[in-house]
Amino acid sequence: MSFLAAAASDGLVPQMVQVMGALCVLAGFTAAQVGMLSTESWSYLLLNLAGSAILTVLAGLDRQYGFLLLEAVWALVSAWGLLRLARSQATATAAE
């Protein structure tokens, strides 16, 4: 059964995907707050990107424009952070 077919039939699959996206974002946030992850670490940024990308797609499918804006910007900022981290590590490696 396709994602959209499941959404039309009972809504359980989209809800599970939405919860998984939210859990990614919340896991990163919680780990950063308790000192387990740096907000500039690969793990934190990847959790944020994955979760916010999932939620962006779902918000777009549901035409929830405020949520779409929030999550799309969250995904873009996370992606930008990952690119910045990759560049800084590439620069450090090149300098060695």
Sequence and secondary structure as in RCSB ss.txt:
>XXXX:A:sequence
MSFLAAAASDGLVPQMVQVMGALCVLAGFTAAQVGMLSTESWSYLLLNLAGSAILTVLAGLDRQYGFLLLEAVWA
LVSAWGLLRLARSQATATAAE
>XXXX:A:secstr
  HHHHHHHTSHHHHHHHHHHHHHHHHHHHHHHTTSS TTSHHHHHHHHHHHHHHHHHHHHTT HHHHHHHHHHH
HHHHHHHHHHHHHHHHHHHH 
